Amino acid sequence: MTPPRRERRAADPVLSDPERLYVLTGDPDGSERAALDLVTMIVAKAQPTPTVQPEQAVILRLCQAPLSVAELSAYLALPFSVVTSLLTELLAAELIESRAPIVRATLPDRSLLEAVMHGLQKL
């Protein structure tokens, strides 16, 4: 018995259409994009209004809880650059807030932890 063959999914022509991506990002007017990277966390500050683009409305709904830009890009199936452009417009309209990811504090020195542990054991 032969194992089932895996079929490769064909790329969605709507998602890879450069004209669609151009319409989403708009005409480059020389404005700067927000300094966002893949791990920047995005949180919605408001509900979507009827005037926002459908993709921006989806971003606002998804970001009720913090999501990274990489996650948004994956959920929307859009390139990072397009998502960054959409997020820049939402930041300018003050509909979202961006936060740097929370970095774990460096752990204390191992010798300090051992000294505390031994002190607690002596009690």
MDTraj code that builds the backbone (N, CA, C; nanometers):
import mdtraj as md
import numpy as np

residues = "MET THR PRO PRO ARG ARG GLU ARG ARG ALA ALA ASP PRO VAL LEU SER ASP PRO GLU ARG LEU TYR VAL LEU THR GLY ASP PRO ASP GLY SER GLU ARG ALA ALA LEU ASP LEU VAL THR MET ILE VAL ALA LYS ALA GLN PRO THR PRO THR VAL GLN PRO GLU GLN ALA VAL ILE LEU ARG LEU CYS GLN ALA PRO LEU SER VAL ALA GLU LEU SER ALA TYR LEU ALA LEU PRO PHE SER VAL VAL THR SER LEU LEU THR GLU LEU LEU ALA ALA GLU LEU ILE GLU SER ARG ALA PRO ILE VAL ARG ALA THR LEU PRO ASP ARG SER LEU LEU GLU ALA VAL MET HIS GLY LEU GLN LYS LEU".split()
xyz = np.array([
    [0.0850, -0.1167, 0.0000],
    [0.0000, 0.0000, 0.0000],
    [0.0900, 0.1236, 0.0000],
    [0.0628, 0.2125, -0.0893],
    [0.1444, 0.3335, -0.0994],
    [0.0901, 0.4415, -0.0070],
    [0.1809, 0.5199, 0.0510],
    [0.1336, 0.6278, 0.1382],
    [0.0624, 0.7350, 0.0565],
    [-0.0293, 0.8056, 0.1191],
    [-0.1009, 0.9107, 0.0452],
    [-0.0034, 1.0198, 0.0017],
    [-0.0277, 1.0739, -0.1145],
    [0.0583, 1.1790, -0.1680],
    [0.0153, 1.3137, -0.1114],
    [0.1147, 1.3902, -0.0752],
    [0.0853, 1.5250, -0.0275],
    [0.0746, 1.6169, -0.1466],
    [-0.0301, 1.6932, -0.1461],
    [-0.0487, 1.7882, -0.2546],
    [-0.0030, 1.9252, -0.2097],
    [0.0669, 1.9906, -0.2962],
    [0.1127, 2.1258, -0.2665],
    [-0.0017, 2.2222, -0.2959],
    [-0.0280, 2.3090, -0.1969],
    [-0.1337, 2.4065, -0.2170],
    [-0.0878, 2.5116, -0.3162],
    [-0.1741, 2.5432, -0.4067],
    [-0.1428, 2.6490, -0.5032],
    [-0.1593, 2.7840, -0.4342],
    [-0.0731, 2.8775, -0.4694],
    [-0.0824, 3.0115, -0.4117],
    [-0.2128, 3.0760, -0.4560],
    [-0.2756, 3.1423, -0.3624],
    [-0.4002, 3.2114, -0.3924],
    [-0.3693, 3.3297, -0.4837],
    [-0.4249, 3.3320, -0.6046],
    [-0.3916, 3.4411, -0.6963],
    [-0.4345, 3.5785, -0.6448],
    [-0.5370, 3.5832, -0.5603],
    [-0.5817, 3.7113, -0.5067],
    [-0.4768, 3.7676, -0.4105],
    [-0.4136, 3.6790, -0.3315],
    [-0.3160, 3.7240, -0.2336],
    [-0.1837, 3.7648, -0.2968],
    [-0.1501, 3.7077, -0.4106],
    [-0.0223, 3.7394, -0.4725],
    [-0.0356, 3.8434, -0.5828],
    [-0.1518, 3.9028, -0.5959],
    [-0.1761, 4.0016, -0.6998],
    [-0.1102, 4.1338, -0.6614],
    [-0.0101, 4.1805, -0.7365],
    [0.0572, 4.3050, -0.6998],
    [-0.0349, 4.4268, -0.7057],
    [-0.1345, 4.4245, -0.7928],
    [-0.2270, 4.5370, -0.8002],
    [-0.3077, 4.5498, -0.6716],
    [-0.3490, 4.4364, -0.6167],
    [-0.4248, 4.4384, -0.4916],
    [-0.3377, 4.4948, -0.3798],
    [-0.2127, 4.4527, -0.3732],
    [-0.1232, 4.5012, -0.2694],
    [-0.0981, 4.6510, -0.2843],
    [-0.0900, 4.6985, -0.4073],
    [-0.0701, 4.8412, -0.4320],
    [-0.1909, 4.9208, -0.3843],
    [-0.3088, 4.8673, -0.4076],
    [-0.4306, 4.9357, -0.3644],
    [-0.4353, 4.9408, -0.2117],
    [-0.3916, 4.8347, -0.1455],
    [-0.3930, 4.8321, 0.0007],
    [-0.2979, 4.9347, 0.0605],
    [-0.1790, 4.9455, 0.0023],
    [-0.0780, 5.0343, 0.0596],
    [-0.0939, 5.1768, 0.0119],
    [-0.1612, 5.1982, -0.0979],
    [-0.1815, 5.3330, -0.1495],
    [-0.0616, 5.3827, -0.2274],
    [-0.0755, 5.5008, -0.2800],
    [0.0303, 5.5625, -0.3579],
    [0.1393, 5.6122, -0.2639],
    [0.2653, 5.5791, -0.2920],
    [0.3715, 5.6270, -0.2035],
    [0.3818, 5.7789, -0.2105],
    [0.3451, 5.8467, -0.1029],
    [0.3447, 5.9926, -0.1007],
    [0.4653, 6.0493, -0.0271],
    [0.5631, 5.9666, -0.0007],
    [0.6829, 6.0127, 0.0659],
    [0.6723, 6.0125, 0.2172],
    [0.5584, 5.9711, 0.2706],
    [0.5455, 5.9680, 0.4154],
    [0.6232, 5.8495, 0.4719],
    [0.6725, 5.8691, 0.5911],
    [0.7508, 5.7658, 0.6576],
    [0.6592, 5.6588, 0.7158],
    [0.7090, 5.5364, 0.7131],
    [0.6377, 5.4287, 0.7807],
    [0.6816, 5.4242, 0.9248],
    [0.5948, 5.3721, 1.0090],
    [0.6268, 5.3589, 1.1504],
    [0.7400, 5.2588, 1.1673],
    [0.8192, 5.2790, 1.2689],
    [0.9319, 5.1886, 1.2964],
    [0.8789, 5.0644, 1.3673],
    [0.8353, 4.9691, 1.2888],
    [0.7807, 4.8441, 1.3422],
    [0.8688, 4.7293, 1.2968],
    [0.8890, 4.6326, 1.3845],
    [0.9571, 4.5118, 1.3422],
    [0.8647, 4.3934, 1.3675],
    [0.9121, 4.2741, 1.3413],
    [0.8260, 4.1563, 1.3481],
    [0.7732, 4.1267, 1.4880],
    [0.8466, 4.1680, 1.5917],
    [0.8054, 4.1345, 1.7279],
    [0.7361, 4.2495, 1.7996],
    [0.7127, 4.3604, 1.7319],
    [0.6399, 4.4718, 1.7922],
    [0.4966, 4.4278, 1.8206],
    [0.4501, 4.4563, 1.9405],
    [0.3160, 4.4171, 1.9797],
    [0.2183, 4.5299, 1.9453],
    [0.1039, 4.4906, 1.8918],
    [-0.0001, 4.5848, 1.8509],
    [-0.1256, 4.5595, 1.9336],
    [-0.1849, 4.6686, 1.9867],
    [-0.3080, 4.6597, 2.0649],
    [-0.4057, 4.7639, 2.0110],
    [-0.5297, 4.7231, 1.9904],
    [-0.6329, 4.8150, 1.9418],
    [-0.6782, 4.9053, 2.0554],
    [-0.6965, 5.0341, 2.0232],
    [-0.7462, 5.1312, 2.1203],
    [-0.8932, 5.1624, 2.0964],
    [-0.9461, 5.1219, 1.9813],
    [-1.0843, 5.1538, 1.9465],
    [-1.1412, 5.0435, 1.8582],
    [-1.2705, 5.0454, 1.8441],
    [-1.3389, 4.9531, 1.7542],
    [-1.3286, 5.0074, 1.6115],
    [-1.3380, 4.9195, 1.5115],
    [-1.3310, 4.9677, 1.3728],
    [-1.4474, 5.0601, 1.3393],
    [-1.4154, 5.1633, 1.2653],
    [-1.5184, 5.2563, 1.2185],
    [-1.5561, 5.2181, 1.0759],
    [-1.6689, 5.2653, 1.0263],
    [-1.7091, 5.2296, 0.8897],
    [-1.6155, 5.2849, 0.7821],
    [-1.5299, 5.3798, 0.8159],
    [-1.4448, 5.4421, 0.7144],
    [-1.3115, 5.3715, 0.6937],
    [-1.2749, 5.2773, 0.7810],
    [-1.1461, 5.2095, 0.7641],
    [-1.1571, 5.1004, 0.6587],
    [-1.0420, 5.0666, 0.5996],
    [-1.0377, 4.9593, 0.5004],
    [-1.0742, 4.8267, 0.5678],
    [-1.1227, 4.7296, 0.4908],
    [-1.1595, 4.6008, 0.5506],
    [-1.0420, 4.5332, 0.6222],
    [-0.9214, 4.5418, 0.5641],
    [-0.8050, 4.4798, 0.6268],
    [-0.7719, 4.5491, 0.7589],
    [-0.7900, 4.6800, 0.7643],
    [-0.7651, 4.7522, 0.8884],
    [-0.8708, 4.7189, 0.9936],
    [-0.9934, 4.6969, 0.9506],
    [-1.0987, 4.6564, 1.0442],
    [-1.0668, 4.5193, 1.1035],
    [-1.0135, 4.4295, 1.0217],
    [-0.9745, 4.2977, 1.0711],
    [-0.8617, 4.3117, 1.1728],
    [-0.7648, 4.3990, 1.1442],
    [-0.6543, 4.4216, 1.2378],
    [-0.7089, 4.4707, 1.3718],
    [-0.8013, 4.5652, 1.3682],
    [-0.8578, 4.6185, 1.4923],
    [-0.9328, 4.5114, 1.5702],
    [-1.0013, 4.4224, 1.5008],
    [-1.0734, 4.3144, 1.5699],
    [-0.9757, 4.2125, 1.6285],
    [-0.8711, 4.1791, 1.5524],
    [-0.7735, 4.0806, 1.5999],
    [-0.6928, 4.1321, 1.7184],
    [-0.6691, 4.2617, 1.7227],
    [-0.5786, 4.3185, 1.8220],
    [-0.6487, 4.3622, 1.9497],
    [-0.7628, 4.3049, 1.9805],
    [-0.8237, 4.3334, 2.1097],
    [-0.7305, 4.2848, 2.2201],
    [-0.6610, 4.1765, 2.1948],
    [-0.5513, 4.1285, 2.2789],
    [-0.4231, 4.1532, 2.2000],
    [-0.3119, 4.1799, 2.2667],
    [-0.1883, 4.2123, 2.1940],
    [-0.1447, 4.1010, 2.0986],
    [-0.1069, 4.1411, 1.9776],
    [-0.0536, 4.0502, 1.8764],
    [0.0709, 4.1133, 1.8160],
    [0.1653, 4.0286, 1.7768],
    [0.2851, 4.0805, 1.7119],
    [0.2554, 4.1089, 1.5646],
    [0.3406, 4.1902, 1.5045],
    [0.3243, 4.2234, 1.3629],
    [0.3394, 4.0960, 1.2785],
    [0.4279, 4.0058, 1.3204],
    [0.4449, 3.8797, 1.2471],
    [0.3164, 3.7967, 1.2497],
    [0.2505, 3.7922, 1.3650],
    [0.1241, 3.7180, 1.3744],
    [0.0175, 3.7812, 1.2865],
    [0.0091, 3.9130, 1.2875],
    [-0.0885, 3.9812, 1.2024],
    [-0.0618, 3.9514, 1.0558],
    [0.0637, 3.9544, 1.0169],
    [0.0998, 3.9253, 0.8787],
    [0.0565, 3.7839, 0.8403],
    [0.0753, 3.6902, 0.9316],
    [0.0356, 3.5516, 0.9041],
    [-0.1161, 3.5365, 0.8984],
    [-0.1871, 3.5971, 0.9946],
    [-0.3325, 3.5862, 0.9963],
    [-0.3966, 3.6501, 0.8733],
    [-0.3409, 3.7613, 0.8288],
    [-0.3968, 3.8313, 0.7127],
    [-0.3452, 3.7762, 0.5803],
    [-0.2423, 3.6924, 0.5858],
    [-0.1783, 3.6376, 0.4655],
    [-0.1309, 3.7496, 0.3734],
    [-0.0711, 3.8516, 0.4352],
    [-0.0179, 3.9661, 0.3613],
    [0.1293, 3.9811, 0.3945],
    [0.2081, 4.0346, 0.3020],
    [0.3501, 4.0563, 0.3306],
    [0.3695, 4.1563, 0.4445],
    [0.4826, 4.1439, 0.5108],
    [0.5163, 4.2307, 0.6234],
    [0.5094, 4.3783, 0.5847],
    [0.5585, 4.4121, 0.4668],
    [0.5610, 4.5525, 0.4242],
    [0.4196, 4.6092, 0.4087],
    [0.3267, 4.5288, 0.3619],
    [0.1881, 4.5741, 0.3460],
    [0.1237, 4.5927, 0.4831],
    [0.1473, 4.4981, 0.5734],
    [0.0913, 4.5084, 0.7076],
    [0.1488, 4.6309, 0.7786],
    [0.2779, 4.6573, 0.7591],
    [0.3403, 4.7752, 0.8194],
    [0.2752, 4.9037, 0.7680],
    [0.2442, 4.9070, 0.6413],
    [0.1789, 5.0235, 0.5839],
    [0.0393, 5.0432, 0.6434],
    [-0.0361, 4.9356, 0.6569],
    [-0.1695, 4.9435, 0.7166],
    [-0.1614, 4.9879, 0.8629],
    [-0.0628, 4.9349, 0.9350],
    [-0.0474, 4.9700, 1.0757],
    [-0.0047, 5.1161, 1.0926],
    [0.0764, 5.1661, 1.0004],
    [0.1183, 5.3059, 1.0064],
    [-0.0022, 5.3984, 0.9955],
    [-0.0947, 5.3658, 0.9059],
    [-0.2162, 5.4464, 0.8927],
    [-0.3016, 5.4399, 1.0194],
    [-0.3105, 5.3218, 1.0794],
    [-0.3884, 5.3074, 1.2026],
    [-0.3217, 5.3805, 1.3191],
    [-0.1881, 5.3795, 1.3231],
    [-0.1166, 5.4541, 1.4271],
    [-0.1391, 5.6037, 1.4118],
    [-0.1370, 5.6521, 1.2875],
    [-0.1587, 5.7951, 1.2625],
    [-0.3000, 5.8364, 1.3036],
    [-0.3964, 5.7470, 1.2864],
    [-0.5348, 5.7762, 1.3256],
    [-0.5590, 5.7492, 1.4746],
    [-0.4551, 5.7037, 1.5452],
    [-0.4610, 5.6718, 1.6877],
    [-0.5668, 5.5664, 1.7200],
    [-0.5813, 5.4690, 1.6313],
    [-0.6735, 5.3587, 1.6549],
    [-0.6043, 5.2382, 1.7171],
    [-0.4703, 5.2341, 1.7076],
    [-0.3922, 5.1267, 1.7675],
    [-0.2758, 5.1865, 1.8444],
    [-0.2152, 5.1014, 1.9250],
    [-0.0967, 5.1390, 2.0010],
    [0.0079, 5.0315, 1.9767],
    [0.1325, 5.0714, 1.9571],
    [0.2391, 4.9738, 1.9388],
    [0.3288, 4.9757, 2.0610],
    [0.3743, 4.8578, 2.0978],
    [0.4602, 4.8426, 2.2148],
    [0.5775, 4.7530, 2.1788],
    [0.6918, 4.7888, 2.2324],
    [0.8064, 4.6992, 2.2178],
    [0.7776, 4.5747, 2.3012],
    [0.8246, 4.4600, 2.2579],
    [0.7990, 4.3391, 2.3359],
    [0.8645, 4.3488, 2.4733],
    [0.8017, 4.2876, 2.5700],
    [0.8543, 4.2893, 2.7060],
    [0.9709, 4.1918, 2.7119],
    [1.0847, 4.2429, 2.7504],
    [1.2045, 4.1603, 2.7592],
    [1.2165, 4.1089, 2.9014],
    [1.2404, 3.9812, 2.9131],
    [1.2578, 3.9244, 3.0459],
    [1.3810, 3.9852, 3.1113],
    [1.3657, 4.0158, 3.2365],
    [1.4788, 4.0705, 3.3105],
    [1.5874, 3.9642, 3.3197],
    [1.7105, 4.0077, 3.3237],
    [1.8198, 3.9116, 3.3353],
    [1.8090, 3.8413, 3.4689],
    [1.8387, 3.7159, 3.4679],
    [1.8299, 3.6368, 3.5902],
    [1.9421, 3.6760, 3.6853],
    [1.9155, 3.6711, 3.8149],
    [2.0222, 3.7022, 3.9098],
    [2.1338, 3.5978, 3.9010],
    [2.2462, 3.6347, 3.9565],
    [2.3624, 3.5474, 3.9563],
    [2.3300, 3.4159, 4.0271],
    [2.3810, 3.3069, 3.9738],
    [2.3537, 3.1747, 4.0302],
    [2.4027, 3.1655, 4.1745],
    [2.5180, 3.2249, 4.2046],
    [2.5725, 3.2177, 4.3412],
    [2.4792, 3.2880, 4.4404],
    [2.4161, 3.3965, 4.3975],
    [2.3204, 3.4655, 4.4837],
    [2.2001, 3.3769, 4.5114],
    [2.1485, 3.3091, 4.4086],
    [2.0344, 3.2189, 4.4275],
    [2.0696, 3.1040, 4.5212],
    [2.1912, 3.0500, 4.5067],
    [2.2339, 2.9410, 4.5942],
    [2.2476, 2.9894, 4.7379],
    [2.2993, 3.1106, 4.7577],
    [2.3131, 3.1654, 4.8937],
    [2.1763, 3.1838, 4.9573],
    [2.0801, 3.2324, 4.8846],
    [1.9448, 3.2478, 4.9361],
    [1.8853, 3.1116, 4.9689],
    [1.9029, 3.0152, 4.8793],
    [1.8499, 2.8809, 4.9029],
    [1.9096, 2.8202, 5.0308],
    [2.0421, 2.8314, 5.0486],
    [2.1067, 2.7749, 5.1675],
    [2.0604, 2.8488, 5.2933],
    [2.0410, 2.9806, 5.2826],
    [1.9916, 3.0552, 5.3990],
    [1.8517, 3.0117, 5.4379],
    [1.7666, 2.9854, 5.3382],
    [1.6309, 2.9395, 5.3674],
    [1.6317, 2.7983, 5.4267],
    [1.7242, 2.7160, 5.3804],
    [1.7303, 2.5789, 5.4340],
    [1.7742, 2.5780, 5.5802],
    [1.8541, 2.6749, 5.6215],
    [1.9020, 2.6822, 5.7598],
    [1.7935, 2.7299, 5.8557],
    [1.6880, 2.7905, 5.8044],
    [1.5795, 2.8383, 5.8931],
    [1.4995, 2.7277, 5.9523],
])
top = md.Topology()
chain = top.add_chain()
for i, resn in enumerate(residues, 1):
    res = top.add_residue(resn, chain, resSeq=i)
    for name in ("N", "CA", "C"):
        top.add_atom(name, md.element.get_by_symbol(name[0]), res)
traj = md.Trajectory(xyz[None], top)
